[in-house]
Amino acid sequence: MLRNRAWACVFMTALLLAGASPALAGAKSGFGLMGGFASHSASGTGTAGPLTGLPINYTSSGLSIGIDYQIALGEKFSINPFLMLSSESTGGDLTSGTTAGHGILGLELRFWPGDFFIGVHAGNYNEVLTPPSNATNNSSISGSGGGSGVSLGWESPTGHVFVVGQFDSFKISYSDADIKETAARLQVGYRWK
């Protein structure tokens, strides 16, 4: 299911980029605020809280927000420290009604062949799973781990409006569970420069 969402994200990003200006503006420095959609797919082993089976497979999707600060290194490269957060509903082997919160604190290097960019990043990924209040065990559990990803995007020649598709692979470690996850995000944002 995430594979279909990831391809949909790639397709939407490609459509948005196809209509972008061909001007060769390059990277612009400044603070950015973005929002959009996030989707995760997870699998692993464990028995804590809402993790109710061996093996565990679950998906989640919902709304995402983020901030970054782009530091232009000439016209062709930029460095982007960023923070992303999302709140998502889940499906699969979790207790019914469990919600997932995801966060990424990362650093991305971007290459700019024009108004388009291709980025690679590494970061610390966090997940909080919260079962519904009426569950037998309704305590939240949280875990974190490292991972990496790629992005593809476009920024307007004025350097204000931008669109980015982001794809990640990471591992979340809980006290008694190790979960491998993949994620896709599609964000639209505004940059102050």
Backbone as CSV, one residue per row, in Angstrom:
resi,resn,N_x,N_y,N_z,CA_x,CA_y,CA_z,C_x,C_y,C_z
1,MET,0.819,-1.184,0.000,0.000,0.000,0.000,0.873,1.262,0.000
2,LEU,1.970,1.251,0.819,2.864,2.398,0.826,3.533,2.564,-0.524
3,ARG,3.831,1.431,-1.187,4.463,1.511,-2.499,3.583,2.308,-3.459
4,ASN,2.253,2.077,-3.420,1.334,2.833,-4.268,1.318,4.300,-3.877
5,ARG,1.331,4.573,-2.564,1.363,5.969,-2.106,2.661,6.647,-2.506
6,ALA,3.784,5.915,-2.397,5.079,6.485,-2.773,5.089,6.837,-4.257
7,TRP,4.552,5.922,-5.090,4.509,6.220,-6.530,3.560,7.375,-6.812
8,ALA,2.464,7.464,-6.072,1.552,8.600,-6.234,2.255,9.893,-5.863
9,CYS,3.059,9.843,-4.809,3.821,11.023,-4.388,4.830,11.430,-5.472
10,VAL,5.539,10.437,-6.032,6.489,10.714,-7.114,5.762,11.315,-8.311
11,PHE,4.610,10.741,-8.661,3.835,11.222,-9.798,3.376,12.660,-9.586
12,MET,2.834,12.957,-8.378,2.371,14.318,-8.086,3.527,15.308,-8.121
13,THR,4.674,14.909,-7.562,5.847,15.783,-7.589,6.286,16.035,-9.025
14,ALA,6.296,14.982,-9.845,6.688,15.138,-11.253,5.728,16.068,-11.993
15,LEU,4.425,15.945,-11.726,3.452,16.842,-12.358,3.690,18.288,-11.966
16,LEU,3.914,18.508,-10.685,4.167,19.871,-10.217,5.454,20.416,-10.811
17,LEU,6.476,19.557,-10.906,7.752,20.000,-11.462,7.649,20.251,-12.962
18,ALA,6.783,19.512,-13.646,6.628,19.685,-15.089,6.110,21.073,-15.433
19,GLY,5.318,21.647,-14.543,4.792,22.983,-14.782,5.684,24.093,-14.260
20,ALA,6.841,23.719,-13.732,7.735,24.712,-13.133,8.472,25.512,-14.199
21,SER,8.884,26.684,-13.817,9.650,27.566,-14.697,11.015,26.962,-15.005
22,PRO,11.487,27.049,-16.244,12.787,26.503,-16.575,13.943,27.450,-16.249
23,ALA,13.666,28.602,-15.647,14.725,29.560,-15.328,15.764,28.911,-14.426
24,LEU,17.018,29.285,-14.588,18.102,28.706,-13.814,18.415,29.599,-12.622
25,ALA,17.590,29.526,-11.596,17.758,30.406,-10.450,18.701,29.829,-9.407
26,GLY,18.684,28.523,-9.171,19.550,27.904,-8.182,19.043,28.074,-6.766
27,ALA,19.894,27.688,-5.815,19.539,27.684,-4.398,19.422,29.096,-3.839
28,LYS,18.481,29.268,-2.896,18.301,30.534,-2.203,18.288,30.271,-0.699
29,SER,18.961,31.116,0.078,18.998,30.958,1.530,17.722,31.491,2.153
30,GLY,17.304,30.872,3.273,16.165,31.385,4.009,15.408,30.317,4.765
31,PHE,14.540,30.767,5.661,13.702,29.917,6.494,12.497,29.450,5.690
32,GLY,12.144,28.153,5.795,11.000,27.603,5.083,10.018,26.926,6.015
33,LEU,8.738,27.078,5.714,7.643,26.430,6.441,6.842,25.632,5.421
34,MET,6.518,24.360,5.735,5.842,23.508,4.759,4.790,22.625,5.423
35,GLY,3.855,22.158,4.622,2.831,21.245,5.106,2.395,20.329,3.982
36,GLY,1.835,19.184,4.359,1.398,18.249,3.335,0.944,16.933,3.909
37,PHE,1.321,15.857,3.237,0.841,14.510,3.518,2.025,13.583,3.797
38,ALA,1.867,12.667,4.771,2.902,11.673,5.080,2.281,10.288,5.139
39,SER,3.062,9.290,4.751,2.606,7.904,4.788,3.781,7.011,5.183
40,HIS,3.546,6.052,6.097,4.585,5.146,6.577,4.141,3.696,6.431
41,SER,5.118,2.823,6.257,4.880,1.380,6.259,5.941,0.760,7.165
42,ALA,5.511,-0.109,8.107,6.428,-0.634,9.113,6.296,-2.142,9.253
43,SER,7.413,-2.786,9.589,7.401,-4.214,9.893,8.524,-4.514,10.870
44,GLY,8.276,-5.496,11.749,9.295,-5.873,12.730,8.749,-6.901,13.685
45,THR,9.388,-6.990,14.873,8.954,-7.923,15.906,8.871,-7.213,17.242
46,GLY,7.932,-7.611,18.099,7.811,-7.023,19.422,6.458,-7.276,20.033
47,THR,6.332,-6.993,21.342,5.083,-7.276,22.051,4.603,-6.131,22.932
48,ALA,5.251,-4.976,22.959,4.885,-3.899,23.887,3.635,-3.155,23.447
49,GLY,2.845,-2.716,24.448,1.723,-1.808,24.227,0.862,-2.169,23.040
50,PRO,0.728,-1.241,22.096,-0.132,-1.519,20.939,0.507,-2.448,19.909
51,LEU,1.756,-2.845,20.131,2.406,-3.785,19.218,1.954,-5.186,19.620
52,THR,0.915,-5.690,18.955,0.180,-6.847,19.476,0.504,-8.179,18.827
53,GLY,1.485,-8.282,17.970,1.692,-9.561,17.310,3.115,-9.764,16.875
54,LEU,3.455,-11.006,16.568,4.758,-11.348,16.024,4.532,-12.086,14.719
55,PRO,5.026,-11.640,13.603,5.658,-10.344,13.379,4.619,-9.220,13.339
56,ILE,5.121,-7.992,13.347,4.259,-6.804,13.347,4.360,-6.122,11.985
57,ASN,3.222,-5.810,11.395,3.174,-5.044,10.149,2.075,-4.001,10.298
58,TYR,2.397,-2.759,10.020,1.378,-1.721,10.085,1.708,-0.576,9.140
59,THR,0.692,0.187,8.823,0.841,1.370,7.976,0.208,2.550,8.705
60,SER,0.582,3.735,8.275,-0.038,4.938,8.827,-0.006,6.028,7.774
61,SER,-0.957,6.945,7.857,-0.967,8.087,6.943,-1.700,9.241,7.610
62,GLY,-1.308,10.451,7.232,-1.924,11.632,7.819,-1.245,12.903,7.373
63,LEU,-1.433,13.957,8.155,-0.925,15.279,7.820,0.471,15.493,8.384
64,SER,1.253,16.268,7.654,2.642,16.518,8.019,2.939,18.020,7.951
65,ILE,3.780,18.496,8.873,4.272,19.874,8.823,5.782,19.839,8.999
66,GLY,6.445,20.898,8.585,7.891,20.932,8.733,8.457,22.327,8.606
67,ILE,9.692,22.471,9.080,10.456,23.704,8.925,11.860,23.331,8.474
68,ASP,12.508,24.257,7.782,13.920,24.085,7.464,14.577,25.460,7.366
69,TYR,15.895,25.449,7.295,16.623,26.677,6.997,17.624,26.332,5.922
70,GLN,17.390,26.862,4.729,18.243,26.554,3.590,19.427,27.509,3.569
71,ILE,20.632,26.939,3.483,21.866,27.719,3.408,22.466,27.464,2.032
72,ALA,22.393,28.471,1.160,22.917,28.323,-0.203,24.436,28.286,-0.172
73,LEU,25.014,27.313,-0.862,26.463,27.209,-1.035,26.751,27.479,-2.499
74,GLY,26.641,28.710,-2.920,26.708,29.055,-4.333,25.364,28.787,-4.982
75,GLU,25.351,28.651,-6.312,24.102,28.416,-7.030,23.738,26.945,-7.154
76,LYS,24.694,26.042,-6.979,24.462,24.630,-7.281,24.207,23.748,-6.067
77,PHE,24.531,24.195,-4.858,24.379,23.349,-3.680,23.779,24.135,-2.522
78,SER,23.076,23.421,-1.651,22.600,24.008,-0.398,22.616,22.944,0.679
79,ILE,22.667,23.407,1.925,22.527,22.539,3.095,21.244,22.956,3.795
80,ASN,20.415,21.969,4.162,19.113,22.241,4.784,18.959,21.445,6.079
81,PRO,19.218,22.049,7.245,18.770,21.401,8.479,17.240,21.479,8.526
82,PHE,16.568,20.399,8.956,15.099,20.406,8.917,14.504,19.622,10.080
83,LEU,13.251,19.934,10.362,12.453,19.222,11.356,11.094,18.952,10.728
84,MET,10.658,17.681,10.742,9.353,17.281,10.208,8.564,16.576,11.299
85,LEU,7.267,16.853,11.359,6.368,16.199,12.305,5.116,15.763,11.568
86,SER,4.527,14.647,11.991,3.270,14.220,11.386,2.406,13.520,12.424
87,SER,1.098,13.586,12.223,0.117,12.881,13.040,-0.681,12.008,12.087
88,GLU,-0.728,10.688,12.368,-1.261,9.748,11.392,-2.174,8.702,12.036
89,SER,-3.168,8.280,11.297,-3.994,7.139,11.705,-3.325,5.875,11.182
90,THR,-3.567,4.752,11.870,-2.850,3.525,11.534,-3.794,2.409,11.096
91,GLY,-3.206,1.410,10.472,-3.904,0.184,10.101,-2.928,-0.969,10.185
92,GLY,-3.429,-2.192,10.272,-2.552,-3.356,10.339,-2.599,-4.013,11.701
93,ASP,-1.438,-4.449,12.202,-1.356,-5.263,13.403,-1.348,-4.478,14.719
94,LEU,-1.632,-3.195,14.694,-1.710,-2.414,15.926,-3.114,-2.500,16.502
95,THR,-3.252,-2.183,17.794,-4.567,-2.101,18.411,-5.423,-1.142,17.595
96,SER,-6.650,-1.530,17.294,-7.530,-0.693,16.478,-7.696,0.685,17.112
97,GLY,-7.539,1.729,16.315,-7.673,3.104,16.793,-6.373,3.745,17.244
98,THR,-5.257,3.006,17.137,-3.958,3.558,17.514,-3.572,4.678,16.554
99,THR,-3.009,5.752,17.090,-2.477,6.831,16.261,-0.954,6.806,16.322
100,ALA,-0.326,7.307,15.279,1.138,7.349,15.209,1.590,8.789,15.027
101,GLY,2.576,9.176,15.809,3.235,10.465,15.621,4.652,10.212,15.164
102,HIS,5.071,10.900,14.120,6.421,10.729,13.588,7.160,12.054,13.575
103,GLY,8.457,11.990,13.806,9.302,13.173,13.745,10.645,12.841,13.124
104,ILE,11.198,13.811,12.418,12.538,13.671,11.829,13.312,14.954,12.120
105,LEU,14.500,14.811,12.675,15.443,15.915,12.793,16.614,15.535,11.916
106,GLY,16.815,16.274,10.811,17.798,15.838,9.837,18.581,16.953,9.191
107,LEU,19.504,16.547,8.350,20.342,17.465,7.582,20.392,16.957,6.150
108,GLU,20.070,17.841,5.195,20.011,17.455,3.784,20.996,18.274,2.961
109,LEU,21.658,17.613,2.028,22.497,18.265,1.029,21.743,18.217,-0.293
110,ARG,21.575,19.394,-0.925,20.830,19.468,-2.181,21.718,19.929,-3.327
111,PHE,21.486,19.315,-4.494,22.125,19.730,-5.743,21.068,20.401,-6.597
112,TRP,21.402,21.593,-7.143,20.464,22.413,-7.909,20.945,22.550,-9.348
113,PRO,20.352,21.813,-10.301,20.673,22.044,-11.706,19.870,23.203,-12.302
114,GLY,19.130,23.927,-11.511,18.270,25.044,-11.926,17.320,25.343,-10.792
115,ASP,16.022,25.441,-11.085,15.015,25.602,-10.036,14.671,24.268,-9.384
116,PHE,15.129,23.164,-9.971,14.881,21.830,-9.437,16.015,21.456,-8.494
117,PHE,15.731,20.585,-7.549,16.798,20.071,-6.707,16.625,18.591,-6.458
118,ILE,17.758,17.947,-6.204,17.819,16.549,-5.790,18.589,16.556,-4.477
119,GLY,18.041,15.933,-3.441,18.684,15.972,-2.134,18.885,14.595,-1.535
120,VAL,19.889,14.492,-0.677,20.108,13.302,0.148,20.217,13.778,1.588
121,HIS,19.661,12.995,2.514,19.691,13.427,3.907,19.854,12.247,4.852
122,ALA,20.279,12.575,6.072,20.366,11.623,7.169,19.745,12.288,8.382
123,GLY,19.217,11.471,9.299,18.590,12.079,10.454,18.247,11.104,11.553
124,ASN,17.691,11.666,12.618,17.158,10.905,13.735,15.644,10.866,13.581
125,TYR,15.079,9.654,13.583,13.653,9.443,13.359,13.012,8.989,14.669
126,ASN,11.839,9.535,14.976,11.116,9.181,16.193,9.703,8.753,15.857
127,GLU,9.156,7.857,16.687,7.782,7.412,16.519,7.138,7.272,17.897
128,VAL,5.894,7.741,18.021,5.091,7.548,19.221,3.797,6.865,18.798
129,LEU,3.506,5.714,19.406,2.268,4.986,19.133,1.351,5.140,20.337
130,THR,0.132,5.653,20.094,-0.826,5.915,21.170,-2.105,5.142,20.907
131,PRO,-2.390,4.126,21.742,-3.641,3.387,21.567,-4.834,4.247,21.976
132,PRO,-6.044,3.870,21.577,-7.221,4.656,21.969,-7.416,4.596,23.487
133,SER,-8.093,5.590,24.044,-8.274,5.688,25.495,-9.062,4.516,26.072
134,ASN,-9.868,3.848,25.258,-10.661,2.720,25.762,-9.939,1.383,25.647
135,ALA,-8.675,1.377,25.224,-7.910,0.132,25.105,-7.533,-0.384,26.488
136,THR,-7.359,-1.714,26.612,-6.957,-2.323,27.882,-5.662,-1.708,28.387
137,ASN,-4.678,-1.604,27.514,-3.431,-0.922,27.843,-3.358,0.308,26.945
138,ASN,-3.645,1.482,27.522,-3.685,2.687,26.693,-2.470,3.582,26.894
139,SER,-1.355,2.996,27.341,-0.121,3.764,27.501,0.571,3.921,26.148
140,SER,1.039,5.134,25.874,1.815,5.389,24.655,3.200,4.775,24.800
141,ILE,3.763,4.362,23.676,5.152,3.927,23.653,5.876,4.732,22.587
142,SER,7.171,4.915,22.783,7.942,5.692,21.811,9.287,5.035,21.572
143,GLY,9.825,5.291,20.404,11.123,4.771,20.024,11.793,5.715,19.053
144,SER,13.070,5.484,18.796,13.803,6.331,17.856,14.908,5.525,17.203
145,GLY,15.482,6.099,16.167,16.579,5.453,15.464,17.059,6.289,14.305
146,GLY,18.106,5.835,13.678,18.695,6.565,12.562,18.187,6.083,11.223
147,GLY,18.378,6.922,10.219,17.966,6.559,8.875,18.424,7.589,7.869
148,SER,17.991,7.399,6.636,18.386,8.295,5.555,17.289,8.349,4.512
149,GLY,17.438,9.281,3.579,16.442,9.411,2.531,16.903,10.286,1.392
150,VAL,16.003,10.446,0.435,16.251,11.286,-0.732,15.055,12.210,-0.927
151,SER,15.272,13.283,-1.643,14.167,14.180,-1.966,14.333,14.704,-3.385
152,LEU,13.217,15.140,-3.926,13.158,15.733,-5.255,12.196,16.897,-5.149
153,GLY,12.579,18.060,-5.663,11.684,19.192,-5.517,11.954,20.313,-6.492
154,TRP,11.167,21.361,-6.328,11.228,22.563,-7.162,10.984,23.768,-6.273
155,GLU,11.711,24.840,-6.535,11.497,26.103,-5.838,11.325,27.191,-6.892
156,SER,10.354,28.073,-6.660,10.062,29.116,-7.648,11.289,29.989,-7.882
157,PRO,11.397,30.611,-9.060,12.546,31.479,-9.351,12.686,32.628,-8.352
158,THR,11.571,33.039,-7.735,11.660,34.100,-6.715,12.209,33.557,-5.403
159,GLY,12.246,32.223,-5.275,12.766,31.610,-4.073,11.773,31.538,-2.940
160,HIS,10.477,31.706,-3.213,9.495,31.688,-2.133,8.731,30.364,-2.064
161,VAL,7.923,30.036,-3.063,7.104,28.822,-3.046,7.954,27.625,-3.473
162,PHE,7.768,26.490,-2.772,8.487,25.283,-3.163,7.622,24.046,-2.937
163,VAL,7.972,22.971,-3.650,7.310,21.678,-3.551,8.408,20.634,-3.398
164,VAL,8.201,19.682,-2.477,9.217,18.648,-2.281,8.557,17.297,-1.990
165,GLY,9.059,16.262,-2.649,8.705,14.882,-2.350,9.882,14.248,-1.635
166,GLN,9.623,13.594,-0.510,10.687,13.044,0.324,10.422,11.564,0.564
167,PHE,11.479,10.752,0.509,11.373,9.305,0.680,12.437,8.849,1.667
168,ASP,12.033,8.081,2.694,12.927,7.728,3.781,12.904,6.235,4.081
169,SER,14.017,5.744,4.636,14.126,4.385,5.153,14.872,4.474,6.479
170,PHE,14.295,3.863,7.555,14.904,4.005,8.872,14.482,2.860,9.772
171,LYS,15.114,2.785,10.955,14.806,1.740,11.926,14.465,2.404,13.250
172,ILE,13.345,2.000,13.848,12.911,2.494,15.151,13.147,1.393,16.178
173,SER,13.832,1.706,17.272,14.080,0.749,18.348,13.236,1.104,19.557
174,TYR,12.380,0.155,19.961,11.627,0.248,21.207,12.324,-0.618,22.246
175,SER,11.834,-0.610,23.493,12.475,-1.400,24.544,12.472,-2.888,24.199
176,ASP,11.434,-3.382,23.531,11.408,-4.798,23.154,10.955,-5.004,21.713
177,ALA,11.222,-4.039,20.867,10.811,-4.163,19.463,11.777,-3.405,18.567
178,ASP,12.048,-3.961,17.413,12.809,-3.292,16.356,11.924,-3.238,15.130
179,ILE,11.678,-2.035,14.646,10.749,-1.821,13.542,11.486,-1.150,12.383
180,LYS,11.416,-1.754,11.199,11.965,-1.125,9.994,10.830,-0.399,9.295
181,GLU,11.082,0.841,8.881,10.031,1.637,8.263,10.511,2.312,6.983
182,THR,9.563,2.514,6.089,9.764,3.366,4.927,8.682,4.443,4.970
183,ALA,8.993,5.591,4.404,8.050,6.708,4.469,8.107,7.527,3.195
184,ALA,6.988,8.171,2.877,6.899,9.100,1.749,6.153,10.336,2.227
185,ARG,6.626,11.517,1.826,5.973,12.785,2.162,5.893,13.645,0.908
186,LEU,4.810,14.359,0.789,4.661,15.369,-0.254,4.328,16.675,0.451
187,GLN,5.182,17.693,0.275,5.055,18.955,1.006,5.011,20.132,0.034
188,VAL,4.226,21.123,0.399,4.224,22.416,-0.297,4.617,23.459,0.753
189,GLY,5.491,24.381,0.406,5.965,25.323,1.412,6.229,26.717,0.881
190,TYR,6.623,27.577,1.824,6.970,28.970,1.516,8.293,29.287,2.204
191,ARG,9.190,29.947,1.473,10.502,30.305,2.023,10.627,31.829,2.139
192,TRP,11.017,32.276,3.327,11.362,33.690,3.540,12.857,33.834,3.316
193,LYS,13.228,34.796,2.483,14.670,34.976,2.185,15.066,36.431,2.295
